[in-house]
Amino acid sequence: MITSHQYLDKYPISKDSKKLIVGTIHPHDHENFEIPFFYGNRSSIWKILSEAFPEDIKQPITRPGVLAFLIKHKISVSDTIRKCRRINPTASDKDLEPIELNKEIIDHIKESEISEILFTSGFQKNNAFKLFYVDILGKVITPDIKTNREITLENNIFGRPVRLKVLYSPSGSSNVGLSRSKSYLENLSKYAGLSRPVYQFKIDYYKQMFK
């Protein structure tokens, strides 16, 4: 099963964007997406952002609503893979083999005003940060990067400093791991008594990352 990216060329990185969301590649069955856009299959990241910014992304979530939010906040979206082979018919990063990486992303970032890149997955094989940092930039992930979940690139790559951050995954399956994270445990008292404390933490976290 070969998946070719449907949105990279339709929605290029905006030259006036300040932030960039970077993932891997959308699931294969894009024709059944709730919205025909990045992360449109379950609207997971957009659902969280709609609760973090309810005045900007209103329910029901639509592509025009998402695009208006991105334009207002000067955010673009891109991915690290243009084409991949699916070992198994799932949306999991571990079940794909990259065929063509989106190496043009480097020039597109240079031509923009982006100062911060937010990755939707981290350091494992085929995760967004790993593909960008190791396979596209040719750099090595250090223990400090894994601990801090971020690093600032100096001027020599993009002509200005650019901060790279690995987001806590928007996926609901990540909530168990997030409940054990240092950031959540340090704020445990703030969410005590809530019916969905980890999810509320995630909403607050995304609001801070995207404000």
Legacy VTK file of the C-alpha trace (Angstrom):
# vtk DataFile Version 3.0
C-alpha trace
ASCII
DATASET POLYDATA
POINTS 211 float
0.000 0.000 0.000
1.564 3.284 -1.179
0.393 6.582 0.347
1.108 9.856 -1.464
0.635 13.096 0.468
-2.515 14.983 -0.519
-1.971 18.332 1.211
1.675 19.439 1.082
1.372 21.185 -2.263
-2.221 22.390 -1.751
-1.352 24.102 1.534
2.278 25.308 1.372
4.000 26.979 4.295
2.905 30.610 4.451
5.696 33.157 4.156
4.343 35.190 7.100
3.917 32.227 9.483
5.655 32.364 12.863
4.948 28.776 13.966
4.911 25.478 12.080
3.196 22.208 13.022
5.062 19.191 11.593
3.881 15.570 11.510
4.735 12.527 9.387
2.044 11.803 6.773
-1.726 11.411 6.887
-3.389 7.958 6.964
-3.980 6.269 3.632
-7.770 6.499 3.496
-7.964 10.288 3.188
-11.237 10.171 1.251
-13.080 9.397 4.490
-11.550 12.211 6.555
-13.918 14.335 8.608
-12.257 17.409 7.107
-10.072 17.279 3.953
-6.935 18.646 5.586
-3.955 17.719 7.776
-5.155 15.699 10.813
-8.590 15.539 9.248
-9.226 11.850 9.898
-10.286 12.299 13.514
-9.780 16.031 13.976
-7.839 15.210 17.169
-5.436 18.161 17.205
-8.162 20.494 15.956
-10.556 19.264 18.642
-8.016 20.092 21.358
-7.268 23.491 19.810
-10.990 24.223 19.472
-11.297 23.772 23.239
-8.141 25.788 23.877
-9.298 28.577 21.519
-13.121 28.271 21.404
-13.486 31.819 20.096
-11.391 30.912 17.030
-12.255 27.298 16.137
-15.978 26.931 16.601
-17.991 23.714 16.651
-18.604 21.881 14.423
-14.984 21.899 13.268
-14.625 22.691 9.562
-11.734 23.242 7.185
-12.572 26.971 6.761
-12.641 27.313 10.546
-9.271 25.621 10.941
-7.722 27.679 8.133
-9.025 30.907 9.674
-7.464 29.939 13.017
-4.107 29.178 11.364
-4.093 32.461 9.462
-5.031 34.506 12.541
-2.278 32.936 14.652
0.289 32.854 11.802
0.660 29.066 11.921
1.399 26.723 9.013
1.185 22.927 8.847
3.500 20.526 7.045
4.781 16.934 7.173
8.096 15.128 6.831
7.009 12.449 4.330
5.753 12.929 0.766
5.312 9.254 -0.042
5.461 6.076 2.016
4.791 2.365 1.895
2.416 0.930 4.510
3.688 -2.340 5.978
0.321 -2.738 7.700
-2.866 -0.795 6.879
-2.785 1.404 9.990
-2.103 5.085 10.710
0.822 4.217 13.020
4.301 5.588 12.273
5.827 2.186 13.038
3.839 0.606 10.203
5.224 2.761 7.402
8.406 2.964 5.345
9.295 6.405 3.940
9.842 6.399 0.184
10.231 10.155 -0.339
10.950 12.688 2.388
9.726 16.277 2.201
13.200 17.803 1.948
11.771 20.945 0.359
10.564 21.884 3.829
13.987 23.391 4.580
13.774 26.006 1.825
10.146 26.723 2.653
11.053 27.442 6.283
13.922 29.674 5.160
11.506 31.676 3.015
9.087 32.178 5.922
9.236 33.968 9.278
8.950 30.752 11.300
10.814 30.849 14.616
9.255 27.769 16.244
8.478 24.279 14.913
6.119 22.035 16.878
6.323 18.291 16.184
3.384 15.956 16.769
5.636 12.941 17.481
9.126 12.535 18.841
12.176 10.350 18.810
11.219 6.857 17.656
11.606 5.423 14.158
9.478 7.376 11.670
8.391 9.936 14.281
8.159 13.512 12.990
11.020 15.021 15.013
13.351 12.105 14.259
12.669 12.264 10.506
13.177 16.031 10.431
16.206 16.269 12.712
18.072 13.108 11.700
16.915 12.177 8.190
16.399 15.659 6.737
18.842 17.854 8.701
21.410 15.078 9.242
21.827 15.719 12.957
22.035 13.426 15.995
19.434 13.310 18.756
21.159 13.726 22.127
19.944 12.664 25.584
19.420 16.358 26.443
17.052 16.795 23.515
15.013 13.794 24.657
14.902 15.068 28.236
13.994 18.657 27.363
11.849 17.767 24.330
13.288 20.782 22.527
16.371 22.400 21.038
17.100 25.762 19.421
18.891 25.642 16.067
21.424 28.384 15.483
21.465 30.760 12.504
23.483 28.562 10.130
20.530 26.413 8.985
17.642 28.843 8.499
19.416 32.195 8.759
17.917 32.809 12.210
17.460 30.825 15.438
14.557 28.356 15.215
13.258 26.473 18.240
12.180 22.860 17.757
9.695 21.405 20.261
8.119 17.974 20.546
4.479 18.314 21.569
2.674 15.908 23.813
0.720 13.849 21.309
-2.870 14.971 20.656
-3.898 11.314 20.450
-6.079 9.988 23.242
-3.848 6.922 23.445
-1.050 9.152 24.772
-2.968 10.134 27.911
-1.645 7.276 30.055
1.965 8.236 29.360
1.161 11.915 29.790
-0.301 11.235 33.233
3.171 10.090 34.307
5.057 13.015 32.755
6.981 15.516 34.849
4.957 18.453 33.495
1.648 16.887 34.454
2.793 15.677 37.879
4.139 19.144 38.700
0.625 20.548 38.081
-1.332 17.657 39.585
-3.033 19.766 42.264
-4.418 22.168 39.641
-6.410 19.372 37.990
-7.443 17.435 41.091
-11.162 16.739 41.164
-11.750 17.228 37.434
-13.509 14.428 35.563
-10.845 14.417 32.803
-7.731 15.895 34.439
-5.186 14.703 31.865
-7.277 15.948 28.953
-7.747 19.351 30.604
-3.990 19.534 31.168
-3.504 18.810 27.465
-5.913 21.611 26.489
-4.045 24.086 28.715
-0.708 22.829 27.372
-1.768 23.321 23.743
-3.112 26.782 24.531
0.301 27.719 25.933
2.155 26.207 22.944
0.000 27.967 20.340
-0.861 31.309 21.924
LINES 1 212
211 0 1 2 3 4 5 6 7 8 9 10 11 12 13 14 15 16 17 18 19 20 21 22 23 24 25 26 27 28 29 30 31 32 33 34 35 36 37 38 39 40 41 42 43 44 45 46 47 48 49 50 51 52 53 54 55 56 57 58 59 60 61 62 63 64 65 66 67 68 69 70 71 72 73 74 75 76 77 78 79 80 81 82 83 84 85 86 87 88 89 90 91 92 93 94 95 96 97 98 99 100 101 102 103 104 105 106 107 108 109 110 111 112 113 114 115 116 117 118 119 120 121 122 123 124 125 126 127 128 129 130 131 132 133 134 135 136 137 138 139 140 141 142 143 144 145 146 147 148 149 150 151 152 153 154 155 156 157 158 159 160 161 162 163 164 165 166 167 168 169 170 171 172 173 174 175 176 177 178 179 180 181 182 183 184 185 186 187 188 189 190 191 192 193 194 195 196 197 198 199 200 201 202 203 204 205 206 207 208 209 210
